[in-house]
Amino acid sequence: MDNYNSDLSKIEEFVELNGKSLLEIGCGDGRLTALLVGKADAITAIDPDESSIEAARTNISGVYFRVGSGEELDFADGAFDIVLFSYSLHHQDFTRSLAEAIRVVRHDGQILIVEPAHDGEYSRLVSIFEKNESQLLRKTLDYIASGAFNILRNDAYCVPHPFADEKELYTYFTKQYMKEKDDNALEKLQLIVGDKKTNRPIIIQDMVNIFLMVPS
């Protein structure tokens, strides 16, 4: 379902990956990581979920996967040319994680942050199940834009998420995000999807932010 090609194109627009060492924070099961293979010289990818890391190791070669959190990186100072937060910064203590990213990136390195907009179509669907999702995204994006960091460039772009039909869409979101029974979830999903439910495929658009930061 997920389409990360839009992310890869934007990442390559913002930074030169060739010949670089890259740390991806919050890689999940490696769906974006897989597209980065062969682009960067060396890739290390971490995620706090052990099952996701095991799935990534099974399906993707050429990447050093390990369980870990951006809040406490087990790497030496200046170990990487590029640090990438892939849809993950709002899921952790962003102040600690950005401080750690600055520590482990080289003095002339780059930090890329990819974060969904709080009011994007996909984010609104996630917010049905993750009640604090929108608030966390707002706080994270506000912190990035606070002026405390050396932001060289930023942009916003759309990422399409195609679903074959209503059943696939509802199954995906309930399986991925529903942690407890919610009888009203289907109704809320239908309200956001609206007239798109008759489309084949159903395309859920998400607005995504990307920031290029350098150590100050």
Phi and psi in degrees as a GROMACS rama.xvg file:
@    title "Ramachandran Plot"
@    xaxis  label "Phi"
@    yaxis  label "Psi"
@TYPE xy
-67.5778  140.198  ASP-2
-120.215  106.201  ASN-3
-100.058  5.7277  TYR-4
-62.4803  -35.8559  ASN-5
-62.367  -40.1697  SER-6
-64.6351  -45.1067  ASP-7
-61.1024  -44.1782  LEU-8
-59.7937  -42.2786  SER-9
-71.0042  -38.9415  LYS-10
-60.5741  -44.6783  ILE-11
-68.2494  -25.7673  GLU-12
-70.9223  -32.5659  GLU-13
-88.4572  -34.1271  PHE-14
-137.532  154.117  VAL-15
-89.3654  114.99  GLU-16
-87.4683  -28.5201  LEU-17
-59.1655  127.128  ASN-18
79.5896  5.35205  GLY-19
-104.666  154.066  LYS-20
-96.0951  133.227  SER-21
-128.505  136.795  LEU-22
-112.276  120.947  LEU-23
-101.607  124.115  GLU-24
-103.773  121.483  ILE-25
85.3082  49.8202  GLY-26
-77.6327  -14.8976  CYS-27
58.8699  -133.794  GLY-28
-90.1024  10.51  ASP-29
90.4762  20.0868  GLY-30
-66.1701  -38.175  ARG-31
-79.3273  -37.9735  LEU-32
-54.0645  -41.3838  THR-33
-58.7887  -33.6854  ALA-34
-76.0021  -20.443  LEU-35
-83.6696  -17.6297  LEU-36
-61.285  130.499  VAL-37
88.4544  -11.4315  GLY-38
-90.5696  -50.0336  LYS-39
-94.0281  157.465  ALA-40
-71.271  -40.1462  ASP-41
-144.729  132.624  ALA-42
-123.768  127.615  ILE-43
-114.819  133.232  THR-44
-132.745  132.176  ALA-45
-126.746  154.581  ILE-46
-158.31  145.078  ASP-47
-74.2038  -15.1084  PRO-48
-89.478  114.201  ASP-49
-64.0277  -38.1572  GLU-50
-66.5233  -35.2962  SER-51
-66.6463  -41.3322  SER-52
-65.0284  -39.7993  ILE-53
-63.5601  -40.1246  GLU-54
-64.0354  -41.389  ALA-55
-64.208  -43.4684  ALA-56
-61.4077  -37.2057  ARG-57
-68.468  -37.7438  THR-58
-99.6156  -15.8355  ASN-59
-129.385  129.378  ILE-60
-108.367  162.807  SER-61
83.6548  12.938  GLY-62
-131.761  139.415  VAL-63
-90.345  100.694  TYR-64
-93.9325  140.613  PHE-65
-154.485  153.071  ARG-66
-73.9377  131.027  VAL-67
-178.305  164.403  GLY-68
-120.077  145.22  SER-69
-65.6553  -18.2492  GLY-70
-74.0009  -20.7062  GLU-71
-149.33  86.9596  GLU-72
-82.1859  128.131  LEU-73
-91.653  57.8436  ASP-74
-137.951  155.135  PHE-75
-70.4001  159.445  ALA-76
-58.6  137.661  ASP-77
64.2363  32.3834  GLY-78
-80.9558  -18.5462  ALA-79
-130.524  150.928  PHE-80
-78.5418  -36.3211  ASP-81
-135.83  135.149  ILE-82
-115.694  128.31  VAL-83
-119.26  121.258  LEU-84
-94.0251  111.239  PHE-85
-103.822  94.9691  SER-86
59.0307  27.6682  TYR-87
-123.099  -16.9518  SER-88
-63.0152  -36.2815  LEU-89
-75.087  -7.92011  HIS-90
-91.1379  4.24394  HIS-91
-141.364  176.38  GLN-92
-69.5273  100.143  ASP-93
-68.4762  -26.2146  PHE-94
-68.4323  -46.1628  THR-95
-67.0761  -41.389  ARG-96
-67.0728  -40.1139  SER-97
-69.1332  -36.4151  LEU-98
-63.2472  -40.322  ALA-99
-67.1127  -40.149  GLU-100
-61.667  -42.2302  ALA-101
-63.016  -35.3074  ILE-102
-67.4751  -43.818  ARG-103
-88.6786  -8.55723  VAL-104
-88.4889  149.262  VAL-105
-63.6818  159.058  ARG-106
-61.0384  -26.7093  HIS-107
-108.08  20.0605  ASP-108
-86.2399  -172.347  GLY-109
-136.768  146.154  GLN-110
-119.63  124.954  ILE-111
-109.98  131.988  LEU-112
-120.51  120.33  ILE-113
-111.916  116.408  VAL-114
-139.068  135.642  GLU-115
-70.4312  150.151  PRO-116
-68.7851  148.52  ALA-117
-69.5408  -22.9258  HIS-118
-111.773  14.747  ASP-119
-67.3318  158.925  GLY-120
-60.1609  -46.1719  GLU-121
-64.6129  -43.5259  TYR-122
-61.5919  -37.4131  SER-123
-63.9199  -36.4585  ARG-124
-68.2768  -42.3083  LEU-125
-60.6508  -37.9138  VAL-126
-64.9877  -17.2864  SER-127
-61.3112  -35.3485  ILE-128
-104.013  -37.7945  PHE-129
-97.8991  92.4836  GLU-130
-61.1309  -28.0426  LYS-131
-100.892  9.62627  ASN-132
-58.2063  -49.7052  GLU-133
-63.1086  -41.8241  SER-134
-64.6288  -43.0591  GLN-135
-63.4255  -41.049  LEU-136
-63.7741  -43.9703  LEU-137
-58.3996  -49.0991  ARG-138
-62.6129  -41.7172  LYS-139
-65.027  -47.9676  THR-140
-66.0734  -36.1192  LEU-141
-64.1603  -39.2012  ASP-142
-66.1547  -42.4712  TYR-143
-59.9456  -40.0965  ILE-144
-88.5589  9.69637  ALA-145
-71.9252  -12.4435  SER-146
93.9914  1.22973  GLY-147
-81.7754  -8.37771  ALA-148
-127.155  158.287  PHE-149
-89.7291  88.2955  ASN-150
-89.238  113.946  ILE-151
-81.2551  -32.1832  LEU-152
-161.578  146.787  ARG-153
-148.981  159.476  ASN-154
-159.382  168.709  ASP-155
-130.113  145.708  ALA-156
-151.131  162.11  TYR-157
-96.45  140.074  CYS-158
-119.589  119.374  VAL-159
-84.3998  136.829  PRO-160
-118.933  101.648  HIS-161
-86.4051  139.453  PRO-162
-127.958  139.99  PHE-163
-61.5146  -40.5512  ALA-164
-163.049  -176.938  ASP-165
-58.53  -42.8161  GLU-166
-59.3794  -45.7769  LYS-167
-63.602  -41.4294  GLU-168
-62.3018  -50.6496  LEU-169
-66.3486  -38.8599  TYR-170
-62.7507  -43.207  THR-171
-60.1583  -52.2906  TYR-172
-68.5562  -38.0046  PHE-173
-70.1544  -38.199  THR-174
-71.4945  -39.1261  LYS-175
-76.6022  -36.052  GLN-176
-123.666  -18.9072  TYR-177
-77.0846  114.428  MET-178
-96.7321  -21.1202  LYS-179
-146.311  159.928  GLU-180
-60.0255  132.376  LYS-181
-139.48  101.428  ASP-182
-67.3435  -20.6835  ASP-183
-93.4537  -3.00105  ASN-184
-61.844  -43.9461  ALA-185
-61.0143  -43.0483  LEU-186
-62.5678  -40.6742  GLU-187
-66.4396  -41.0185  LYS-188
-60.573  -44.4882  LEU-189
-63.2124  -36.5655  GLN-190
-64.5496  -40.5127  LEU-191
-73.6491  -40.9732  ILE-192
-66.7561  -38.7266  VAL-193
58.3589  -135.518  GLY-194
-69.1382  -12.3538  ASP-195
-64.305  -17.7151  LYS-196
-60.777  -20.0196  LYS-197
-89.5982  -8.59664  THR-198
-75.1649  152.14  ASN-199
-137.573  108.891  ARG-200
-77.4146  168.534  PRO-201
-87.6592  120.321  ILE-202
-102.907  115.17  ILE-203
-96.7878  116.685  ILE-204
-90.3092  140.347  GLN-205
-125.894  139.433  ASP-206
-92.2973  127.938  MET-207
-122.938  140.341  VAL-208
-103.542  143.044  ASN-209
-131.518  135.586  ILE-210
-127.638  135.97  PHE-211
-107.077  117.481  LEU-212
-119.691  144.8  MET-213
-124.788  150.906  VAL-214
-59.1602  137.297  PRO-215
